[in-house]
Amino acid sequence: MTHEKDGAAGIEDPAAPSFDVAADDGHDTREPTGDAAGTWDAVLFASYGTSREEARAASIAPVARTLRGGLGCDGAAPDAPIFMEAYTSAKARRVLARRGVQVPDVSEALHALARSGARRVLVQPGHLVFGTAFAQVTRAVEECRFLFASLVLAEPLLSSDADLAVVAGTLDACHPRRTGEALVLVAHGVEKGGACAGSVYASLGLHLRELGRDDAFVGSMHGYPDASAVVRLLELDRARLGITRVRLVPLMLTAAAHASRDIAGAQPGSWRTALEAAGFEVVPELEGLGSLPEVRELYLAHAREAWASAPQAEAAAADGLPEHARFPLFCDLHGARCLVVGLGSVGLRRARTLVAFGADVTAIDPSPRDGAAEEATRLGAVLRRREWQPADLEGMRLVAAATSEPAVNDIIARACGRAGIPVSVASSARLSTFFFPAICASERLVAGVASGGAEHELVARAAACVREVLREVDHG
């Protein structure tokens, strides 16, 4: 996986995980260490994006740098959070892909972070309002929430009156009033369900009015007020303000294709041509909001506030629930489809146990260690030499995640949780929803012994005693 680079935000798949697992006693699972509650270990900056490198360098990259530095993702500490970028614009991603630059969408980025081992992730959107693009980010976050112990989505730039006041003051300072000139700010807007977003733009216009900027007008490329509506408003104030010239500024994170073509372009249908047709001289200033330090700091403030207000109980619970006694559930597995992912020593033991109780076992391992494939075949398990896929869970009664990569096991466990399938995880007791006990069997009786933690030697001694008792009772 790559972090932010000069140029474009890229992503690579991590190296293919190895499935060989160090031996354990087969009775319990091992707990990971570190990963203190209350901190994040990855930050994802999700913006609309652009395929124009100069536009990214001028406005998206500065916001990314501010977030990286302000959230500790600059690598200053050994355990610094990972930083990644994603674009919601499919068109921008396609254009960049043709150039050999791979930028993920939000879902792809979150899956990559999960594969890298990230457990607590903060997503900061680069969008301005709660519009269509932000809703796309929200859907991706909700769909991927099961991958993480904690996944927090911050708010877009213009989320409160305080945000509007900051941005209005910044725009007032950057574009001071000029005699005979009007300031027209053009937002992207939203193509569907834009009423709420439109009210935000209207509120921004009112905040500018409070600053004495009755020469400032806010319009939207999609929704009201469009170019024709802004022209009508300008004409109402033309004589009173003596307006002969319009300074045309995009109200967007980055001044990319929309700004140069649809706002400042010379072709019919652009905002510039509409204003010029009404008799105004037009002066475009194609600068994205991300180039303004005050705006960058506002994004950073949103990210910090989101994490500070996130329920810390969720993060704490993910790493330290008190161990409870485990209910000894006995079920009939004869003919039940069960899945074992990873054919190391632990995975093989899981497969042997399941087969012994009559289960139809499928084992998945792209490169099983020497002898593992042969033993799986002798057991009667179906072996698939490839990586695990979510579709592998379909129809499974039980799943054992026994790879050597805790991040892979975690993904399998959370997928099982979402599907309601009991899972035993070889690298995490807290993610396991069922546990392989020490099996104690005689001719007519079966018992299991499990501890509430890592008391492996105690379990082994108890199991030996139980087996002896079972034999005595069975023959008594």
N, C-alpha and C positions, 0 to 999 in steps of 0.2 A: 504494500500500500504506500502511496506517496503522499507527502504532506503538500502544503502550498508551495508552488514554484514561482519564480519570476517567469511570466508568460501566461500559462494557462493552468487551471486546476486539473490535475490528472488523477487517475486511480489505476492501480494494478491489483489483480487478485494476489492474495498472499500465497506463498508456496503451498503446494498440495500437502495436506497433513499426513503424517505417518500414523499408522493404526496399531503399532506395536505398543503394548501396555506392560508396564512393570508389574511383576507379580504382587498380589496382595493375598490376604488369607481367605478371601472369598466370602467372608461373613459380613463385612461392613464396607463402607466407602471412605475415601480420604477427603479431608477438607482442604480447600486451597488456602493459602496464607496471603497476608497483605490486604490491599484493596479496602482501605479504611472507609467507614461510612461517612457520609457528609461531603465527599469530594467527587468530582467527575473525572473520568479518564479519557473522554473524547468530546470534542466540540465540532459540530457540523454547521457550516454557514451555507444556507440554502437561499440563493438569489434567483431572480428570473434568468439572469445570465446574458451573455452576448458572444457572438462569434468574432467581434472586432477587437483585436488585441489592444489597440490604442484606447478604446473605450473602457475595456477592463482595467488597463493599467492606470487610467485616470480616476476611476471611481470605485470599482469593485475591489481591486487589490488593496487600496488604502483602508477600506473597511475591514478586509480580512486581516491586514497587519495590525490594526487597532485591536481587533478581537483576540488575535494570537497573543499579543503582548499583554493586554489587560486581563486575560483569563489564564495566563501562565502557560500558554502552549508554545512558547518560543524556545523550548529546550533548555532553559536555564537550570532546571532541576532534572535529576535523573529520571524521575517518575512524572515528567511533564505530560499533560494530556495530549492525545493525538489531535491534530487539526485537519479537517477535510472540508472541501467545498463541493456543492452540488448545484446543478442548474435545473429549474423547472421548465425552461423552454426547450421543447423537443427539437424545434428548428435549429436553435443554436447548437445543441448537442450533435445533431446530424451534420451540420456544416463543419464543426470542429473534428468530428470523426473522419470525415473525408480528407482532412489534413493530417490525420494520424494522431490527433489529440483526443484522448478519451476522458470525458467528463461525465460522471454518473448523475442519474436522477436521484431524488431523495431516498427512494426505496433501495436502490442499488448501493448507495453510500452507506445506509444503515446496515444492510446485510454484510458489507465489507468490514465495517467496524465491529460487528458481532463476531465475524470470523477472526478478526485480529485479537479478540479477547476483551474488547471493551465491555464493561458492565453498566456504567453510568454515563449517559450521553446527554449533552445539552444541544438542542437545535435552535439556532438563532436565524430567523427568516430575514432576508434582505428586502422583503416586500414592504410597501408603504401602508397598506390598509388591509382590513379583513375582507378581501375580495376573492375572486376565483382562483388566482395563483396561490394565495395563502391557504385556501381550502384544499388545494392539491397537496400542499405540504402536510396539512393536518391529517388528511386521509392516509398518507404514507406513514406518518408517525403512529397513528392508531393501528395500522396493519402490522407494524413492526414492533409494537410495544412488548410483545411476548419474548422478543429476543434479548431483552435487557432487564437488569434488576431495577433500573430507574431510567426513564426516558422523558426528558423535560422539554417542552416546546415553549419558547419565549414568544413575545408579542411582536407584531410588525411595528414599523417606525411610528406611525400616527395612531396611537392606541388610546390616548387620553387628551383632555384639555391641556394638561401640562406639556405633553408632547407637541401639540399644535402651537402653543405659545413659544416654545423653544424654536421650532422650525420657522414660525412667522418672524420672530426676532432675527434669526439668522438670515433669512431671505431679505428682510428690510435692510440689514447692514451690508449684505453683499450686492444688493441692487438698489442703491439709494435713489430717492426721488429726483427726477430731472424735469426741468421746465419743458412743457409741451410734449411730454412723453408719458405713455402708459406702460405698465408692466403686466404682461400676460404670461401666466404660468400654465403649462399644459401637462396634465397628468395622463397616464396611460388609461386609467379607468378600468372598468370590468365589463365584459360583453354580456354576462348573465347575472341577474340578481344584483344589479349595481346600485340599488337605492341607498343601501347603507353606506357604501363607499362614496357615493355622490354627496351624502350629507357630511362626510368627513371633509371633502374638498370645499364644500360650502362653509363649513366651520372655519377652515383655514383662511378663507377669504374674509370672514368676520374678524378673526384675530388680526389680520393685516389692517382692517379698517380701524380697529381699536388703537393701532399704532399710528393712526393718521394717514394710512395709505389708501385713500379713496381712489388713487390712480392704479391700484393693483386689482387684477381680475384673474380668477382661477377657472380654467376650463378642463374638459376631459375629452380624450380621443374617442372613448366609448361611453356613451351616456350623456346626461345633461350636467352642465351646459356645454354643448358642442361648439364648433367654430362659428356657425351661423348665429348662435345665441350670444356668444361673446362679442361678435361684431355688432349686434343690435345694442348690447349694453354699452359698448364703446361709443356708438353713435349718439346715445342718449346723453353722454357726458362730454362729447367732443367739444362743443362750444363752451361749456362751463369751465372745463379744465384746459381748453386750448390745445387739445391733443392733435398732433400731426404725425407723431412717430410712435411706434410700438416696439418695445424691447421684448422679444419672444424667447422664453426660457422654458426648457423641459422640467417638469416636476416629477423626476424619475431618479432612481438610484444611479443609473448610468445613461449617458446621452449616446445611444448607439443608433441602430438602423431607424427606429421610430423617429428619433429626434432629427436626424439628418434628412430623412425622406418624407415622413408624414407631417412633421412640424415645420421644418425649415426648407423643405425641398421646393424646387421651382415648378414641379409638375402640377397639373390641375388636381384639385381636391386637397391640397396641403393647406395647413393653417396659414402659411405665409401668403400663398396666392389668394386665399379668401380675404385676408386683411388688406393686401395690396389692391384687390379689386374694389374695396371699400374706400380707397384713397389714402391709406396710411402708408407711410414709409416704415419698413420693417427691418429691425436690427436683431438678428438671431444671436443668442449666446448659448452655445451648445456645451454646457457643463453639467454633469450629473451631480446629484446631491451627495454622492459618496466622496466627492472631492472636498467637501466642507468639513473641517475638523469638528465643529459643533454637532453635525449630524452623525459623524462616526462615534463620538462620545455618547450620543443618545442610544445608538445600537448597543454599545458596550453596557450602558446602564440597564437596558432591557434584559440583556443576558444575565447580568449579575442579580437583578431583581427576580428573574424567573427561578434561578437556582436557589436563592435565599428563601423564596416563598414556597418552594416545592416541599411536599410532605416528607420530612426527613425520616419518618417512621418507615416509609417504603424502602429507603436505602438501607436503613439499619436492619430491618427485618430480613433483607436479602442476604445479609452476611452474618447474622447472629441470633437467629431464633433459638430460644431455649430448646434443648433436646427433649422430646416427649417419648414416653414408652410407645413402642410400635405394636399396633394391633395385629395379632397373628391370624391373618385371613387365610383360609384354606379354600382353594377353588379347583374345579375340575378342568384340566388343560387338555384332556384327550381330544385330539383333532383340532385344537385351537391354533390359529396362526400367530406365531410369535416372531419377533425380529431381534437379531443381535447385530449391532454395528460395531465392527472391530473384532478381529480374531487373534488378539494377543492372548496371554495366559488367562486373564480375567474373562475375556469374551468366550474362550473355549469352555471354561468352567460353566459359564452361564448357559451356553448351548447344550452341554452335557446334561445339566440339571433339567432344562426344559424338555429335552428329548426323552429323558428318563421318565418324565411324568406324562408322556404321550403327546406333546405338542408338535405341530408341524412348524419346523424352524427354518427361517430364511436368514442367512448370514451375509453381511455386506462388508467387503474389505477390498480395496483396489490392489493391494499387494500383500497378501497374507504371508506371514513368516513361514520358514521351512517347516513342513509337517502339518501346519494348521489346516491347509486346504484338504490334505488327505484325510485328516481326522474328521473334519466337518463332513466330508463325503461318506466316511464310514458310519458316522452317526445318522446319516440320512437327511442332513440339512441341505437346503438349496443354497449354493454359494454364488453370489454375484460379485464379480471382480470389478468394482467401480466405486465411485464416491456415493455417499448417501444422498438421497433426494427426498424432498417432502412427500412426494407421491408414494414413497415406500411405506408410509404409515397406514395407507388405506387397508381396512379390514383386519388390522392387527389387534390382538387381545392384550398382549404385553410387549414391551420394548426394553431392551438392555442397551444402553449407550456406553460402550467400553473402548472408545478410541483413546489414543495417547494425547489427544488435543483437548484440553478442558473447554476451549471455546466451541469446538465442534459438538462436544457432548452437551454443552449448555443450549446450543441451538436446537438439538434434537429434543432435549428435555422440555424446552418451552413450546416447541411445536406439538409435542405429545400433550402438554397441558392444555393447549388451545383445542386439541382434538378430543380431549377427555380420555386419553389412553394412559394407563399406569406405566411408569418408566422407572427403571433403576439406572442410576448414573454412576459410573465407576470413578468419577473424579469429584463428586459432590453429593454428600448426604442430604443437604438441604434442598437440592433440586430433585431428589428421588421421591417418588410417590409410592413405591413399594421396594422391599428389600429382600435380597436373597439370604435366607438364614442358613445356619449350619444345619444340614439335613440329617435327621436321626430316624432311621427306618429299621423296622423288623419285618417279619413276614406279613403281619397283619396290621401294623401300626406305623404311623408317620408322625414325627414331631419336628419342630424347628426351634432353633435357639438364635436369638439376635439380641444385641445390646442396644443401648440408646446412643452410643457413640463409637469410640475406637478401642473398646476393651477386647481386643482380638484374642489375647491369651485366655482371658476369662471365658469367652465364648467357647474356645476350643476345649477347655477343661470341662465346662458344663455339658457340652455336646457329648463328650466321651462318657460322662456319667449317665446321661439320658439314654444313650445307646445301650449301655449295660442294663439299665433298668427295663428298657423296652424288651430286650431279649429275655430277661427273667420273667416278665409279665406274659410275654407271648408264649413261653414254654411252661408257664405255671398252670 
